């Protein structure tokens, strides 16, 4: 990570706030230049993202992308309802208007929140799966309009097919191609209906997203146990889509819980700024989470979610904000010991850049570990069938099965990961940080970090396709190399980079899709100094491959 900004962890100053009227005006006034690759529709691991300030997320993008999704639905014979949720970013509501105008004009039955409210990503996944259960035709799908934890000026638009999880490249590639064709043709062929007329049409239906999701939560987390134990919980929605879900959850299950911040403000002026001085609702960042960390002594356990509530940040009295990898390992260890109705064959899913303490926990549990490329889409099928008990990413996103071993969501759910922290404490009498301490006593202490290294476009392209033979490392930080991988061992899929492992550490390098850097994820089970040596030798080895 680069140098930490002097304002990191402090309240956002007025000059750091986004000019919301100007942002929304740019959404409607801006026209993307299709000859500029940066201004075209581009689906990454979490949909199309950008900002109207740079013409990378505006009305044209959403109209074109929505029509492309309508075309895809027609081609695949998807005739069920389409559930749409938005988060609290300023560009979400304008994008919702654009999307509804196109869906309604195409005769798609659209389900929107009955109160005009916000809807977390996991709630849309839950709604899709609930509707599709037992059906073989007339299947539902969904849209979530969110850039996740990204800054206030950003917008995002992602599609979840009938399996309820993030769309894979076989879908997004088609949608992206057709959307850009519509943009290049001046939106010719895009069907559109006046918004007021669309809302009155039979195709747009107000629905209650809150009640079904809240009523079902007790089937995935033991909230009766949390209630009876009287666990005192602190919750910070970080101004995001979960804000109006927490009181119904607290009331329905009789929880002893306090929502410490219920503000909704598109500038997110209540946030403490992130490491680089930007406002970012990143619940895994100690800088963005400074307010809740400062309240840690007021609660037995506390947690936050990012803006679409698909990520979690766990704060304990004994340890403060938990590293996401540490909580994943703790949650896995606890769940597989306290879910007797899960299949004995249910596996653990993790990404190639997640901590290898998860590998050690899996071996201890006697469970199969499936290591995948980065992206939650790789866990969808396993969660859907019950083949995965748990799927988690190093970036604080995870989901797991219901208590009976059936699917809960096939997208990340930060709400259940937060509530699980309270269940862990209710069941064991110890908080997740203390349980993680037990794991490190047995398996060693992992020292993990991600750093960014400057790289040119050609160097990034080399890294995408580098082979173990080209890298050729025999030793890493004093230990013999055990394996060098360019494909994820869990499914044999290339992950667009390289990973080198020893018995005491590893590194993985992947090019950034948006910046002139590559990312090095590294971990040592020896010491911080050993971690630094791994990082240095990784850079030196890659420099040789780049011809530097």
C-alpha positions, -999 to 999 in steps of 0.1 A, spaced: 0 0 0 12 35 -7 18 62 19 -11 67 42 -29 101 38 -26 125 68 -65 126 70 -69 88 70 -92 77 98 -105 112 104 -139 127 97 -144 137 60 -137 174 55 -162 196 35 -138 199 6 -137 161 3 -174 158 -3 -189 151 -38 -210 177 -54 -242 156 -58 -262 179 -80 -233 182 -104 -228 144 -103 -265 137 -112 -265 164 -139 -235 147 -155 -253 114 -154 -280 128 -177 -260 153 -197 -228 133 -204 -225 112 -236 -199 84 -236 -173 84 -263 -174 49 -277 -140 54 -293 -125 57 -258 -122 22 -242 -125 38 -208 -160 51 -217 -174 18 -230 -195 -6 -210 -171 -30 -193 -181 -58 -169 -155 -67 -143 -160 -92 -115 -188 -71 -100 -205 -56 -131 -201 -23 -149 -187 5 -127 -177 41 -132 -186 77 -126 -206 103 -145 -178 128 -139 -156 108 -163 -184 96 -187 -178 61 -175 -213 56 -159 -242 76 -172 -276 73 -188 -263 60 -221 -245 32 -204 -275 21 -184 -300 24 -213 -278 3 -235 -269 -23 -209 -305 -27 -199 -316 -33 -234 -288 -58 -239 -300 -77 -208 -336 -76 -222 -322 -92 -254 -303 -118 -234 -334 -127 -214 -354 -131 -246 -327 -153 -262 -326 -175 -231 -364 -176 -226 -363 -160 -192 -399 -149 -186 -401 -146 -148 -399 -114 -128 -367 -94 -126 -359 -81 -91 -341 -47 -89 -323 -34 -59 -304 -2 -54 -279 10 -28 -276 46 -14 -250 59 -38 -262 91 -56 -261 75 -90 -282 45 -80 -316 62 -83 -310 79 -117 -298 45 -130 -329 28 -115 -351 53 -135 -332 45 -167 -334 8 -162 -371 7 -154 -379 28 -185 -362 2 -207 -374 -30 -189 -410 -18 -189 -408 -9 -226 -396 -44 -233 -424 -60 -213 -402 -73 -185 -420 -77 -152 -399 -56 -128 -401 -59 -90 -389 -28 -71 -390 -20 -34 -425 -9 -23 -412 20 -3 -387 33 -28 -360 21 -4 -326 5 -7 -321 -33 -12 -289 -52 -3 -272 -75 -28 -279 -106 -7 -316 -98 -5 -318 -98 -43 -300 -131 -45 -323 -145 -18 -354 -132 -37 -343 -148 -69 -336 -182 -53 -368 -181 -33 -389 -174 -64 -371 -200 -86 -372 -228 -60 -390 -258 -76 -394 -241 -110 -380 -252 -143 -395 -224 -164 -406 -188 -160 -374 -182 -140 -365 -149 -122 -333 -130 -123 -321 -97 -109 -302 -64 -111 -283 -47 -83 -274 -10 -89 -243 -5 -67 -206 1 -69 -202 -17 -36 -178 1 -12 -165 26 -38 -165 64 -33 -197 84 -34 -192 96 -70 -192 61 -84 -221 40 -98 -224 3 -105 -247 -20 -124 -246 -58 -120 -267 -87 -133 -276 -119 -114 -290 -147 -136 -315 -172 -123 -289 -190 -102 -289 -159 -80 -252 -151 -80 -229 -129 -101 -231 -135 -138 -202 -153 -154 -183 -140 -184 -204 -162 -208 -232 -138 -199 -215 -105 -192 -194 -108 -224 -226 -110 -245 -243 -82 -226 -212 -60 -228 -208 -66 -265 -244 -58 -273 -245 -28 -250 -215 -12 -267 -231 -18 -301 -262 1 -289 -239 29 -277 -220 30 -310 -253 32 -329 -266 62 -309 -289 39 -288 -309 30 -319 -330 -1 -311 -332 7 -274 -368 5 -263 -378 31 -237 -410 42 -219 -416 74 -200 -408 67 -163 -442 79 -150 -459 58 -175 -437 28 -167 -446 30 -130 -483 29 -139 -478 -1 -162 -486 -37 -153 -449 -45 -157 -436 -26 -128 -446 -40 -94 -439 -28 -59 -427 -56 -36 -418 -62 0 -382 -72 -1 -376 -67 37 -401 -92 53 -392 -124 34 -355 -120 39 -358 -110 76 -383 -138 83 -359 -164 69 -327 -152 87 -333 -176 116 -328 -205 93 -292 -196 85 -280 -181 118 -291 -192 153 -307 -160 164 -327 -176 192 -293 -185 208 -281 -150 203 -312 -136 220 -311 -160 249 -274 -153 255 -281 -115 256 -252 -107 233 -248 -69 231 -243 -61 194 -233 -28 177 -242 -24 140 -230 3 115 -246 1 81 -221 28 69 -250 47 54 -258 17 31 -286 -4 18 -290 -25 50 -299 6 71 -337 -1 71 -333 -39 76 -317 -38 110 -346 -26 131 -370 -53 116 -343 -79 123 -337 -67 159 -375 -65 166 -383 -99 150 -356 -118 169 -355 -98 201 -319 -90 198 -300 -67 221 -285 -45 194 -279 -9 186 -277 6 152 -250 32 159 -255 53 127 -288 54 107 -278 84 85 -284 82 48 -265 109 29 -252 106 -6 -221 125 3 -213 100 31 -200 130 51 -203 109 83 -175 86 72 -139 87 83 -118 87 52 -98 58 39 -60 53 37 -57 75 6 -79 104 19 -109 93 -1 -143 85 13 -149 48 8 -174 26 26 -149 -2 30 -157 -22 61 -124 -40 60 -104 -8 63 -94 3 98 -94 39 85 -130 38 71 -141 18 102 -125 42 128 -158 53 143 -170 18 150 -136 6 162 -137 36 187 -170 21 201 -157 -14 206 -158 -13 244 -195 -5 243 -205 -39 228 -197 -76 231 -192 -77 193 -199 -51 166 -199 -52 128 -205 -31 97 -214 -37 61 -204 -19 29 -230 0 9 -247 -29 -7 -242 -51 24 -224 -79 6 -192 -74 27 -186 -75 65 -162 -59 90 -161 -75 124 -150 -55 155 -143 -72 188 -134 -58 222 -103 -80 224 -89 -74 189 -106 -44 173 -112 -48 135 -105 -83 124 -85 -89 93 -110 -104 67 -89 -135 63 -88 -141 100 -125 -139 103 -131 -162 73 -109 -188 90 -127 -184 123 -161 -185 107 -152 -217 88 -138 -234 118 -169 -226 139 -195 -234 112 -182 -268 102 -181 -277 139 -217 -264 147 -237 -273 116 -245 -310 121 -270 -311 92 -245 -300 66 -233 -328 43 -201 -345 54 -189 -339 19 -196 -301 19 -164 -283 9 -148 -250 17 -144 -225 -11 -116 -199 -10 -98 -177 -36 -62 -182 -46 -53 -149 -28 -69 -158 5 -49 -168 36 -35 -203 37 -45 -205 74 -78 -215 58 -60 -245 42 -47 -255 76 -82 -252 91 -97 -273 63 -71 -300 70 -79 -299 107 -116 -303 99 -110 -330 74 -129 -310 48 -122 -307 11 -108 -273 1 -116 -258 -33 -93 -230 -43 -106 -208 -71 -97 -177 -91 -108 -143 -77 -145 -136 -80 -175 -149 -61 -190 -164 -92 -168 -194 -87 -187 -203 -56 -222 -201 -71 -227 -237 -82 -212 -252 -50 -235 -231 -28 -265 -238 -50 -261 -275 -47 -248 -277 -11 -215 -289 -24 -199 -259 -7 -207 -253 30 -189 -219 28 -175 -197 1 -154 -167 9 -131 -141 -6 -101 -123 10 -120 -90 4 -145 -97 32 -172 -113 11 -187 -146 19 -219 -167 22 -227 -201 37 -255 -226 38 -287 -226 58 -286 -246 90 -303 -275 72 -276 -276 46 -295 -260 17 -287 -229 -2 -291 -195 14 -277 -170 -11 -253 -175 -41 -240 -139 -37 -220 -125 -8 -240 -117 24 -224 -94 49 -255 -94 70 -253 -131 80 -215 -129 85 -221 -101 110 -248 -120 128 -227 -151 128 -201 -132 149 -228 -128 176 -238 -165 173 -201 -175 177 -200 -155 209 -233 -168 222 -223 -204 216 -187 -203 228 -187 -174 253 -157 -160 234 -155 -135 206 -141 -143 171 -108 -126 178 -102 -150 208 -112 -180 187 -88 -169 160 -61 -168 187 -68 -204 194 -63 -212 157 -30 -193 155 -17 -211 186 -22 -244 167 -14 -233 131 9 -204 135 4 -166 130 -2 -155 94 14 -123 83 -6 -112 52 -5 -81 30 -13 -68 -4 8 -42 -21 6 -25 -55 36 -23 -78 39 1 -108 36 -17 -141 32 -7 -178 5 -21 -200 28 -45 -217 41 -58 -184 5 -63 -172 -2 -83 -203 29 -105 -197 18 -111 -161 -17 -123 -173 -2 -152 -192 31 -159 -174 38 -196 -168 55 -213 -139 84 -222 -163 89 -186 -172 91 -175 -136 113 -204 -127 116 -197 -89 132 -227 -70 134 -209 -36 114 -182 -20 127 -163 11 149 -191 21 125 -220 16 121 -244 -13 92 -237 -36 65 -263 -32 44 -253 -62 40 -225 -88 6 -221 -102 -11 -201 -130 -44 -220 -127 -65 -223 -96 -60 -258 -82 -97 -261 -72 -111 -259 -107 -81 -257 -131 -92 -222 -143 -65 -196 -151 -65 -167 -126 -47 -142 -147 -14 -142 -128 10 -164 -109 12 -179 -74 43 -194 -57 40 -214 -25 64 -228 1 57 -245 34 60 -212 53 47 -186 29 35 -177 -6 28 -148 -30 4 -143 -58 7 -115 -84 -22 -103 -107 -24 -72 -129 -49 -45 -120 -77 -41 -145 -81 -3 -139 -47 10 -128 -11 9 -140 0 -15 -113 0 -51 -105 -10 -65 -71 11 -87 -49 -7 -107 -23 17 -124 1 18 -142 34 44 -155 58 39 -179 87 73 -169 101 75 -131 107 67 -96 92 104 -95 81 100 -128 63 68 -114 46 88 -84 34 114 -107 20 88 -127 1 74 -94 -14 109 -83 -24 118 -116 -40 84 -117 -58 91 -83 -74 127 -93 -83 115 -125 -99 88 -107 -119 112 -80 -130 133 -106 -147 102 -120 -165 94 -84 -176 129 -80 -189 138 -52 -165 
